[in-house]
Amino acid sequence: MVLSNRAQQLEPSVTLAAAAKAKELKAAGLDILSLTLGEPDFITPENIRQAAIEAITTGQASFYTPAAGMPALRQAIVERTKADYGLTYDVNQVVATDGAKFGLYALFQAIIDQDDQVIIPVPYWVSYAEQVKLAQGTPVFVEAAQSNEFKVTVAQLEAARTAKTKAVIINSPSNPTGSIYSKEELLAIGEWAVAHDIWIIADDIYGRLVYNGHEFTPIATLSEAIRQKTLIINGVSKSYSMTGWRIGYVIGDVDIIKAITSIASQATSNCSAASQYAAIEALTGDQHSVEVMRQAFEARLNTLYPQVAALPGVSLQKPQGAFYLFPNVKGTMAMCGYTDVNVFVEDLLMEAHVAVVTGAGFGAPENIRMSYATDLETLEEAVKRLAAFIDKKK
Ligand code: PLP
């Protein structure tokens, strides 16, 4: 066999695959509306682009940087975390990575031994389970039911806990559901994790994208004991519209950060120097553009939500953060004669030219994910086509 067992078992990212297919059909001349990617449609703010241009033209960005990121970037991450979380970390507790995605990958490589278990609430972001498996760990799925606003309870976590439970992932606001855990819920989960010596992997990447008065509570802020067991995952991709620059970071325990740095030093050397200069400006410069983009997402959500919720057979909880709708389409599929969400999504693409992502990749085969990180005109047209598609099939 040419491929390793690991490579054979790996599921490619369904979101990237759906986006690639939509692009391919578009290039072939079809009028495809793509609601696939978790990628803001705004270009990176001017001040951030300028910082990178300057670093390139002066030659500063020509060279390798330290594997953990330039000292100025690590300091910028410390300052941003102080401003947003009110927490003071040492620069040695911070490592910059090639996107939050590689930060997570390296984190699992750093803490997971063979057969160690990581609890993952379902629905989950597509990469968690695959990355745990790549580290030879075992994902343990816990159902975050729509009836409980897509959140898990301590009782459920306790039922899933074994002697091999090494970590639990909390992604609030969540991709794909947009749910946010309350302070009380997080405190209970944090205390449970501390009591059982379980690492909390807090994927806070959507922390600044919250809407309609809802608030993001970083779990690390809830007690000193919880903070010591928390590994924060964050980055500039979503808040600053910088998905292409590939800068994320991990914050937490010094020894784990050191191990992630060693892994990065052997795997990637460092993240792009020009991107690091851009990220310094993003994190320390004028923050106005973050709020402008947040408001645009909020307006789209408020326009789009009632339209999608009103589609026949759809059950949809209003998201509180991130930029996705995650409707349950079981009723819609039943009405239209579908039993498999992948087929439903495929037909929607080929017949109505609307690209969404199957919920199956998120562990939720009754749902589809629609990203509203695209302009309102496209979104509204997509919902119209979806309505017409359902109408035709019913
Ligand atoms: N975590 C979540 C929940 C995400 O949705 C994403 C991107 O889609 C990431 C992490 C990774 O972000 P990036 O690698 O662009 O920093």
Boltz pocket constraint, residues with backbone or C-beta under 6 A from the ligand:
constraints:
  - pocket:
      binder: B
      contacts: [[A, 38], [A, 98], [A, 99], [A, 100], [A, 101], [A, 102], [A, 125], [A, 171], [A, 173], [A, 174], [A, 175], [A, 203], [A, 205], [A, 234], [A, 235], [A, 236], [A, 237], [A, 243], [A, 246], [A, 247], [A, 248]]
      max_distance: 6.0
